[in-house]
Structure formats: C-alpha cells, structure tokens
Amino acid sequence: MLAAEKKYTDGLLQLKLDLIEAEFMQRELRIDAAQSFVTSLIGIVGQETALGKALFLFNQGLAIADIWVSLAKANATAIGPQAIALIPI
C-alpha cells in the first residue's frame, strides 16, 4: 500500500509541476508574441514618430513584464515539492 501511495503522490506532484510550467510558458509566449507585434508596428510607423516612441516604450514595458514572469516562474518552482503538494489542482 505504501508504494502505491508514494507512486500516486509522486505522480500528483509531477502533474502540478507540469501545470505550473505550462501556465508560465503560456504567459511567456503571449509576451513574446506581443513584443514581436509591437516591434513590427515600430518598423512600419518609424521609431522617430510619436507613435513609434510610444510603441518603443510599450515594448520596454513588455520586456519588464517578461522579467517578472520569469521571476515568478522561478519562485513557483523553487518553493519545493512540499509546498507544491499543498496546492490544490
């Protein structure tokens, strides 16, 4: 019984880790797509125009958001298996 319970617990923990990874990957991909789109718009309107400058600043904000998401992902995975096991699915 103990081996089956350990196998279940390990599988549940891995499922939660995979869920965390997938959620943060989705956020990172959204930010990357937005950055690519904004960079393309900057190329179209020109960086020296008022709109181009505003888009450039927005792109910098997206870069900061990407850093925050990466930090949150690192924190979520660093809290350890004991804390993750307490998170409900």
C-alpha positions, -999 to 999 in steps of 0.1 A, spaced: 0 0 0 28 24 8 45 20 -26 12 27 -44 6 58 -22 41 71 -29 36 65 -66 3 84 -66 19 113 -46 48 115 -69 26 115 -100 4 142 -84 34 163 -77 47 159 -112 13 169 -126 13 201 -105 49 209 -116 38 204 -153 8 226 -147 30 254 -134 54 250 -163 25 251 -188 9 282 -173 41 302 -173 50 290 -208 17 303 -220 23 337 -204 58 339 -218 46 331 -253 19 358 -251 45 384 -241 68 372 -269 40 375 -295 31 410 -282 67 421 -284 70 408 -320 38 426 -330 49 459 -314 84 456 -330 67 452 -364 45 482 -358 75 503 -348 91 493 -381 60 503 -400 54 537 -384 91 546 -377 108 549 -344 112 586 -346 74 594 -348 54 600 -317 36 567 -321 69 549 -327 83 563 -295 52 553 -276 53 518 -291 90 516 -281 82 524 -245 54 499 -245 78 473 -258 102 481 -230 73 475 -206 67 442 -221 103 433 -216 99 442 -179 68 420 -178 88 391 -193 113 395 -165 86 395 -138 70 363 -153 104 346 -154 110 356 -118 75 343 -107 82 310 -126 115 306 -108 98 313 -74 70 289 -81 94 261 -89 118 269 -61 92 267 -33 99 230 -33 79 198 -36 65 200 0 48 233 -7 36 224 -42 20 192 -27 -3 215 -7 -16 234 -38 -50 220 -48 -55 212 -85 
